[in-house]
Amino acid sequence: MNRILVIAGTDSSGGAGLSRDTAMATTLGCEVAPVVTAVTVQTDQALQAIHPVPPQIISAQIRAAFEDKSTAPRAVKIGMIGSAEAARHLADALPEGLPIVLDPVLKSSSGGTLMSLDSLTPLLRRVTLLTPNLEESARLSGLASIPQDDLALLRCQAQVMQAKGVAAVLIKGGHAGGDRSIDHLFSPQAPQGHRAYAAPRLPLEKRGTGCSLATALACSLAAGASLDQACKEAKAAVSARLAQ
């Protein structure tokens, strides 16, 4: 069975973070080696408190996960980081050559601030795929928030992020309007540098969908899927979960 390293915070509500990552990975038949970056106190409505894990302990967790070569993770999913110092420790501790999916959780679904833009900087050149939603894409690129169907401007946002060192960007359309949820991959591996993935938009809101998608991507990459195939499989897996 494939194993992925999941670096994220805990969520006492169970709606997001490591608990949601583990649930999605288990559904996909993938084991999780968890690395805790912070303990959060959350409900579905509010983020009440954050207790960061010391960066040295985060690094130690990563080294321990790779100590046994026979069970070493084959891909990495990163969610909540917490600080620029923690990001630097992550960049130094992670082995070279593994696919890394970074879900840039700048704030929780319940409204609390979890990460700053600066905290991502040390990691960007190590990341295989960055998965911002529309608001996160606008903040990370410094460009105004835009409609999901404006492909030219989405491409500009992605190019700004790629210029900072990110290999590929998947801009998620879950918060857009319309009857379809469309995610846009901008990558040198895609034809003309772009590919879109659509699914019917369901009449509900669910916390943890960003966690689930990034984890599903890491599971597919751990199994040897191409970036395009991983995006297709992850989109389908999250859509199936929401439909349930």
N, C-alpha and C positions, 0 to 999 in steps of 0.2 A: 504494500500500500504506500502511495506517495505521501510525503510529509511536507508541510510548509511551515515556515517560521512566521508567526503573527505577532507584530509589535504594536501594542495598543494599550489603552486604558481600560479599567473595569467600569461597568455601569451597573449600579445597584438596582436599577429598574429592569435590567435584562433586555432592554430594547435595542441596545447598540453596543459598540465596543467589543471586547474579547468574547463575551457570551454569544453575541450575534455572529461573530466571525467563526467561532467553533461550531455553532449550529449549522451554518451554511457549508463549511468544509465537511462536516460529518455527513450531511445530505449528499454531498458529491463523492463520498467514499475516500476522503483525504484526511490524514491525521494532522493535528496541530501541535506545534511546539510553541507554547505561549511565552511572550516576554512582556511583562507588565511595566508600563511607563508611568502610570499614575492610578491612584484609586479615587474614583469620583463618587459623590453622593448625588444621585439623580432620581427624579420621577419622570413620568412621561411629559410633565408640564414644565419642569424647571431643573436647572443645574444648581445645586445647593452648596457644594464644596468640592475642592480638588486637593488631593494630597500627592504631590509629585514623588516619584521614586528617585533616589539619588542616581545621577548619570553613571557612576561607577558600578552600581548594582545592575543597571540596565545592560552595560557592557558585559558584566560577568554572566548574566543570564544568556546572552547571545553566545559567548564562548562555550558555555556548558552545553548548549543545544547542538553545537557542532563537534563536540569532543569525541563522540562515537561515530566514526565515519560510516558505519553500516546503517545508521538511522538518521544521518544528517539531512536536514531539509533541502529540498530541491528548488524552492522559490521562496520569496519573502513578500509579505504584505505588511505595510506600515500604515497605521492610522494616527491616533493622537500621539504627539511627541512631547509637547509641553514647554520646551525651552530651546534656545539656540545651543546651549551647552550640551543638552541631551542629543540634539541632532548631530553635533560634532562627534560625540562618542559613538553614535550609531554608524556614521560614515567610516570611522576608523575600525570599528569592531566587525562590521559585516564582511564576509569573505568576498573575494573578487569572483566574477564569472556567473553569479546567480541572477536570474531575472528578479527585479524588484518592482513591485507595484506600490505607489504612494497615493493614498487617499488623503488629500490635503484638508483635513477637518479643521477649518478655521474657527468654527463655533458649533456647539451642539444643536441638534434639532429642537431642543427645548429652550434654546435662546442664549445660553451662556457661552462666553468666549473660552475656547480651549487652546488655540494655537495662534501664534503671530506669524506674519509673513517672514520675519527675520529668522524664525526658528527652522524654516525649511531650507534656507540658503546652503548650508554645508552639505546637504544630501542630494541636491538637484542633479549633479553630474553623475551620481551613482544610479539614478532611477531609470528603469526601463520604460515605465509607463506611469504618467501622472493622470489622475482621474478627478478633475474638479467638476463641480456642478456649475451652472451658469453664473451664479453670484461669485463663487470662488474663482472662476476663470477671469471674471472682470477685475477682481481685486488683485489677483496674482499678476495679471498683465498690465494693470494700471489703466486699462481702457474701460470706457463706460459699459454698463450692463446693456445688453442688446437682445432683441428677439431671437428665439431659437432658429427661425427660418432664414436669418440673414447669414448665409454661409460665408460670404466674403469677409464680414467682420469677425465671425468666429475664427476664420483662418488667420486673420491678423492677430487675434488674441493668442492663438496657439503658437504662431511664429515668435511672438515676444517671449513666451515661456520656453520655447525650444532654444532661443538665442541665449537663455540663461543656463543652458546645459542639459535640459531634459531631452531624452531621445525621442519620445512620442507622447502625445497628449490625447486623452479621450475626454471630450467635453460632454457631460451628461445632460440630457434634456428632460429629466424627470420633473423639473419645476417650471417647464414652459407650458404653453397652452396647446390647443389642438387635440384631435382625437387620437394622435399617435405620439408616443414618447420616442424621440430620436436622439441617439448618441452619435457623436461625430469623432472619428479617429483621424488624427493628423500625424502621419508617420512617413518617413522615407520608404518604408516597406510597402505602403499602399499605392495603388495606381493613381497617378497624378497627385500623390501625397495625401489622399483623403478617401475615407470610406464611411458610409453611414449605416447604422443599425437601428431598425425601427421595430416597435411592438405596440399593440393597442394600448391606449392610456386607460387605466382602470379607475373607477370612481371611488378612490379611497386614498388616504395618506397613511404611510407606515414608516415609523422610525427605523433606522438601521439599514435602509436600502443601499446607501453608499458603502457601508461596511460590507454588506453581503456581496455587492458587485465586485469590489476590489478583491475580496477573498476568493470569489469564484474565478476571477481572472488569474490569481496566483495558482489556484489548483490546476487550471488548464495548462498554464505555462510549466508547472512542475511535471505535468504528464508529457511534455514535449510539444505541445500545440504551438502553431505559429501565432503571432500577435493577432492576425485577422481571425483565425479560428477561435482563439481564446475570447475575443470580444463577442463573437457570435454565441459561443457556449454560455458565457457569463450572462449576457442579455437574456437568453432563453431561460436560464436557471432562476434569475431574479423575477422575471415575468411569471414563471410558474409558481414561485413562492407567493407572490402577490395575489395571483388568481385563486390560491387556496384560502 
